[in-house]
């Protein structure tokens, strides 16, 4: 028979929690959040913009696609998202304007200001369900 240390399970004693350790833990979480936000903005959204510019002519937006709506006044991380509900085409047959459903209502945006998220097929329905709960 081996002697093993009994692991504590549950909430730590309140006497062991002090403001210094709580502040340290809070600062660590804040740094992690800022680092994650910075990486997401620079890596994923940056790559998404480059990918979208390459694929703009070959893969048109469809009704039901989830897109990021670019804005000059905000950072990419704070861009809102929307669901394509209607497409408006030019006389030449190109999609020029898109009607979107967002958290704040329905809006019209030019296709050049939209960036399609990489959500296709069965993944789309799961994302849309979560997004529609917010709307």
Rosetta constraint file for C-alpha pairs under 8 A:
AtomPair CA 12 CA 16 HARMONIC 6.95 0.50
AtomPair CA 12 CA 17 HARMONIC 7.61 0.50
AtomPair CA 13 CA 17 HARMONIC 7.07 0.50
AtomPair CA 17 CA 21 HARMONIC 6.92 0.50
AtomPair CA 17 CA 22 HARMONIC 7.17 0.50
AtomPair CA 18 CA 22 HARMONIC 6.39 0.50
AtomPair CA 19 CA 23 HARMONIC 5.93 0.50
AtomPair CA 20 CA 24 HARMONIC 6.13 0.50
AtomPair CA 21 CA 25 HARMONIC 6.09 0.50
AtomPair CA 22 CA 26 HARMONIC 6.09 0.50
AtomPair CA 23 CA 27 HARMONIC 6.08 0.50
AtomPair CA 24 CA 28 HARMONIC 6.19 0.50
AtomPair CA 25 CA 29 HARMONIC 6.29 0.50
AtomPair CA 26 CA 30 HARMONIC 6.20 0.50
AtomPair CA 27 CA 31 HARMONIC 6.20 0.50
AtomPair CA 28 CA 32 HARMONIC 6.23 0.50
AtomPair CA 29 CA 33 HARMONIC 6.13 0.50
AtomPair CA 30 CA 34 HARMONIC 6.16 0.50
AtomPair CA 31 CA 35 HARMONIC 6.06 0.50
AtomPair CA 32 CA 36 HARMONIC 6.06 0.50
AtomPair CA 33 CA 37 HARMONIC 6.06 0.50
AtomPair CA 34 CA 38 HARMONIC 6.05 0.50
AtomPair CA 35 CA 39 HARMONIC 6.13 0.50
AtomPair CA 36 CA 40 HARMONIC 6.03 0.50
AtomPair CA 37 CA 41 HARMONIC 6.06 0.50
AtomPair CA 37 CA 77 HARMONIC 7.41 0.50
AtomPair CA 38 CA 42 HARMONIC 6.07 0.50
AtomPair CA 39 CA 43 HARMONIC 5.52 0.50
AtomPair CA 39 CA 44 HARMONIC 7.48 0.50
AtomPair CA 40 CA 44 HARMONIC 5.19 0.50
AtomPair CA 40 CA 45 HARMONIC 6.52 0.50
AtomPair CA 40 CA 77 HARMONIC 7.68 0.50
AtomPair CA 41 CA 45 HARMONIC 5.21 0.50
AtomPair CA 41 CA 46 HARMONIC 6.71 0.50
AtomPair CA 41 CA 76 HARMONIC 6.42 0.50
AtomPair CA 41 CA 77 HARMONIC 5.54 0.50
AtomPair CA 42 CA 46 HARMONIC 5.33 0.50
AtomPair CA 43 CA 47 HARMONIC 6.00 0.50
AtomPair CA 44 CA 48 HARMONIC 6.00 0.50
AtomPair CA 45 CA 49 HARMONIC 6.24 0.50
AtomPair CA 45 CA 76 HARMONIC 7.04 0.50
AtomPair CA 45 CA 77 HARMONIC 7.77 0.50
AtomPair CA 46 CA 50 HARMONIC 6.52 0.50
AtomPair CA 47 CA 51 HARMONIC 5.99 0.50
AtomPair CA 48 CA 52 HARMONIC 5.96 0.50
AtomPair CA 48 CA 115 HARMONIC 7.44 0.50
AtomPair CA 48 CA 117 HARMONIC 7.59 0.50
AtomPair CA 49 CA 53 HARMONIC 6.25 0.50
AtomPair CA 49 CA 115 HARMONIC 6.80 0.50
AtomPair CA 50 CA 54 HARMONIC 6.47 0.50
AtomPair CA 51 CA 55 HARMONIC 6.15 0.50
AtomPair CA 52 CA 56 HARMONIC 5.54 0.50
AtomPair CA 52 CA 115 HARMONIC 6.35 0.50
AtomPair CA 52 CA 116 HARMONIC 7.08 0.50
AtomPair CA 55 CA 59 HARMONIC 5.88 0.50
AtomPair CA 56 CA 60 HARMONIC 6.54 0.50
AtomPair CA 60 CA 95 HARMONIC 7.93 0.50
AtomPair CA 61 CA 65 HARMONIC 6.62 0.50
AtomPair CA 61 CA 116 HARMONIC 7.34 0.50
AtomPair CA 62 CA 84 HARMONIC 7.03 0.50
AtomPair CA 62 CA 87 HARMONIC 7.78 0.50
AtomPair CA 63 CA 83 HARMONIC 7.80 0.50
AtomPair CA 63 CA 84 HARMONIC 5.03 0.50
AtomPair CA 63 CA 85 HARMONIC 5.33 0.50
AtomPair CA 63 CA 86 HARMONIC 6.23 0.50
AtomPair CA 63 CA 87 HARMONIC 7.24 0.50
AtomPair CA 64 CA 83 HARMONIC 5.82 0.50
AtomPair CA 64 CA 84 HARMONIC 5.15 0.50
AtomPair CA 64 CA 85 HARMONIC 6.24 0.50
AtomPair CA 65 CA 83 HARMONIC 5.74 0.50
AtomPair CA 65 CA 84 HARMONIC 5.48 0.50
AtomPair CA 65 CA 116 HARMONIC 7.10 0.50
AtomPair CA 65 CA 117 HARMONIC 7.83 0.50
AtomPair CA 65 CA 119 HARMONIC 7.62 0.50
AtomPair CA 65 CA 120 HARMONIC 7.96 0.50
AtomPair CA 65 CA 124 HARMONIC 7.53 0.50
AtomPair CA 66 CA 81 HARMONIC 6.98 0.50
AtomPair CA 66 CA 82 HARMONIC 5.74 0.50
AtomPair CA 66 CA 83 HARMONIC 4.67 0.50
AtomPair CA 66 CA 84 HARMONIC 6.53 0.50
AtomPair CA 66 CA 116 HARMONIC 6.22 0.50
AtomPair CA 66 CA 117 HARMONIC 5.95 0.50
AtomPair CA 66 CA 119 HARMONIC 7.23 0.50
AtomPair CA 66 CA 124 HARMONIC 7.80 0.50
AtomPair CA 66 CA 128 HARMONIC 7.57 0.50
AtomPair CA 67 CA 81 HARMONIC 5.58 0.50
AtomPair CA 67 CA 82 HARMONIC 5.48 0.50
AtomPair CA 67 CA 83 HARMONIC 6.33 0.50
AtomPair CA 67 CA 84 HARMONIC 7.47 0.50
AtomPair CA 67 CA 114 HARMONIC 6.14 0.50
AtomPair CA 67 CA 115 HARMONIC 5.33 0.50
AtomPair CA 67 CA 116 HARMONIC 4.31 0.50
AtomPair CA 67 CA 117 HARMONIC 5.38 0.50
AtomPair CA 68 CA 79 HARMONIC 6.36 0.50
AtomPair CA 68 CA 80 HARMONIC 5.94 0.50
AtomPair CA 68 CA 81 HARMONIC 4.46 0.50
AtomPair CA 68 CA 82 HARMONIC 6.48 0.50
AtomPair CA 68 CA 114 HARMONIC 5.74 0.50
AtomPair CA 68 CA 115 HARMONIC 5.08 0.50
AtomPair CA 68 CA 116 HARMONIC 6.34 0.50
AtomPair CA 68 CA 117 HARMONIC 6.91 0.50
AtomPair CA 69 CA 79 HARMONIC 5.90 0.50
AtomPair CA 69 CA 80 HARMONIC 5.59 0.50
AtomPair CA 69 CA 81 HARMONIC 5.76 0.50
AtomPair CA 69 CA 82 HARMONIC 7.06 0.50
AtomPair CA 69 CA 113 HARMONIC 6.24 0.50
AtomPair CA 69 CA 114 HARMONIC 4.93 0.50
AtomPair CA 69 CA 115 HARMONIC 6.62 0.50
AtomPair CA 70 CA 76 HARMONIC 7.13 0.50
AtomPair CA 70 CA 79 HARMONIC 5.83 0.50
AtomPair CA 70 CA 80 HARMONIC 7.59 0.50
AtomPair CA 70 CA 113 HARMONIC 5.41 0.50
AtomPair CA 70 CA 114 HARMONIC 6.06 0.50
AtomPair CA 70 CA 115 HARMONIC 7.48 0.50
AtomPair CA 71 CA 75 HARMONIC 7.74 0.50
AtomPair CA 71 CA 76 HARMONIC 7.85 0.50
AtomPair CA 71 CA 79 HARMONIC 6.53 0.50
AtomPair CA 71 CA 113 HARMONIC 7.77 0.50
AtomPair CA 74 CA 78 HARMONIC 6.17 0.50
AtomPair CA 74 CA 79 HARMONIC 6.66 0.50
AtomPair CA 75 CA 79 HARMONIC 6.66 0.50
AtomPair CA 80 CA 102 HARMONIC 7.66 0.50
AtomPair CA 81 CA 102 HARMONIC 6.47 0.50
AtomPair CA 82 CA 100 HARMONIC 5.70 0.50
AtomPair CA 82 CA 101 HARMONIC 5.38 0.50
AtomPair CA 82 CA 102 HARMONIC 4.58 0.50
AtomPair CA 82 CA 103 HARMONIC 7.61 0.50
AtomPair CA 83 CA 100 HARMONIC 5.36 0.50
AtomPair CA 83 CA 101 HARMONIC 5.21 0.50
AtomPair CA 83 CA 102 HARMONIC 6.70 0.50
AtomPair CA 83 CA 128 HARMONIC 7.94 0.50
AtomPair CA 84 CA 98 HARMONIC 6.80 0.50
AtomPair CA 84 CA 99 HARMONIC 6.13 0.50
AtomPair CA 84 CA 100 HARMONIC 4.69 0.50
AtomPair CA 84 CA 101 HARMONIC 6.60 0.50
AtomPair CA 85 CA 98 HARMONIC 7.69 0.50
AtomPair CA 85 CA 99 HARMONIC 5.74 0.50
AtomPair CA 85 CA 100 HARMONIC 5.53 0.50
AtomPair CA 85 CA 101 HARMONIC 6.61 0.50
AtomPair CA 86 CA 98 HARMONIC 5.87 0.50
AtomPair CA 86 CA 99 HARMONIC 4.95 0.50
AtomPair CA 86 CA 100 HARMONIC 7.09 0.50
AtomPair CA 87 CA 95 HARMONIC 6.61 0.50
AtomPair CA 87 CA 96 HARMONIC 7.95 0.50
AtomPair CA 87 CA 97 HARMONIC 6.33 0.50
AtomPair CA 87 CA 98 HARMONIC 4.77 0.50
AtomPair CA 87 CA 99 HARMONIC 6.39 0.50
AtomPair CA 88 CA 95 HARMONIC 5.83 0.50
AtomPair CA 88 CA 96 HARMONIC 6.16 0.50
AtomPair CA 88 CA 97 HARMONIC 5.08 0.50
AtomPair CA 88 CA 98 HARMONIC 5.92 0.50
AtomPair CA 88 CA 99 HARMONIC 7.92 0.50
AtomPair CA 89 CA 93 HARMONIC 5.50 0.50
AtomPair CA 89 CA 94 HARMONIC 5.24 0.50
AtomPair CA 89 CA 95 HARMONIC 4.24 0.50
AtomPair CA 89 CA 96 HARMONIC 5.53 0.50
AtomPair CA 89 CA 97 HARMONIC 6.86 0.50
AtomPair CA 90 CA 94 HARMONIC 5.36 0.50
AtomPair CA 90 CA 95 HARMONIC 6.28 0.50
AtomPair CA 90 CA 96 HARMONIC 6.22 0.50
AtomPair CA 95 CA 111 HARMONIC 7.04 0.50
AtomPair CA 96 CA 110 HARMONIC 5.81 0.50
AtomPair CA 96 CA 111 HARMONIC 5.55 0.50
AtomPair CA 96 CA 112 HARMONIC 7.92 0.50
AtomPair CA 97 CA 108 HARMONIC 6.76 0.50
AtomPair CA 97 CA 109 HARMONIC 5.77 0.50
AtomPair CA 97 CA 110 HARMONIC 4.39 0.50
AtomPair CA 97 CA 111 HARMONIC 5.48 0.50
AtomPair CA 98 CA 108 HARMONIC 5.62 0.50
AtomPair CA 98 CA 109 HARMONIC 5.47 0.50
AtomPair CA 98 CA 110 HARMONIC 6.10 0.50
AtomPair CA 98 CA 111 HARMONIC 6.22 0.50
AtomPair CA 99 CA 106 HARMONIC 6.83 0.50
AtomPair CA 99 CA 107 HARMONIC 5.67 0.50
AtomPair CA 99 CA 108 HARMONIC 4.48 0.50
AtomPair CA 99 CA 109 HARMONIC 6.53 0.50
AtomPair CA 100 CA 106 HARMONIC 5.49 0.50
AtomPair CA 100 CA 107 HARMONIC 5.32 0.50
AtomPair CA 100 CA 108 HARMONIC 6.21 0.50
AtomPair CA 100 CA 109 HARMONIC 7.52 0.50
AtomPair CA 101 CA 105 HARMONIC 5.76 0.50
AtomPair CA 101 CA 106 HARMONIC 4.50 0.50
AtomPair CA 101 CA 107 HARMONIC 6.60 0.50
AtomPair CA 102 CA 106 HARMONIC 6.05 0.50
AtomPair CA 102 CA 107 HARMONIC 7.51 0.50
AtomPair CA 102 CA 135 HARMONIC 6.69 0.50
AtomPair CA 103 CA 134 HARMONIC 6.72 0.50
AtomPair CA 103 CA 135 HARMONIC 4.51 0.50
AtomPair CA 104 CA 135 HARMONIC 7.50 0.50
AtomPair CA 109 CA 113 HARMONIC 6.77 0.50
AtomPair CA 109 CA 114 HARMONIC 7.58 0.50
AtomPair CA 110 CA 114 HARMONIC 7.26 0.50
AtomPair CA 119 CA 123 HARMONIC 5.99 0.50
AtomPair CA 119 CA 124 HARMONIC 5.35 0.50
AtomPair CA 119 CA 127 HARMONIC 7.96 0.50
AtomPair CA 120 CA 124 HARMONIC 5.28 0.50
AtomPair CA 121 CA 125 HARMONIC 7.60 0.50
AtomPair CA 122 CA 126 HARMONIC 7.21 0.50
AtomPair CA 123 CA 127 HARMONIC 6.42 0.50
AtomPair CA 124 CA 128 HARMONIC 5.98 0.50
AtomPair CA 125 CA 129 HARMONIC 6.07 0.50
AtomPair CA 126 CA 130 HARMONIC 6.50 0.50
AtomPair CA 127 CA 131 HARMONIC 6.09 0.50
AtomPair CA 128 CA 132 HARMONIC 5.80 0.50
AtomPair CA 129 CA 133 HARMONIC 6.35 0.50
AtomPair CA 130 CA 134 HARMONIC 7.06 0.50
AtomPair CA 131 CA 135 HARMONIC 6.70 0.50
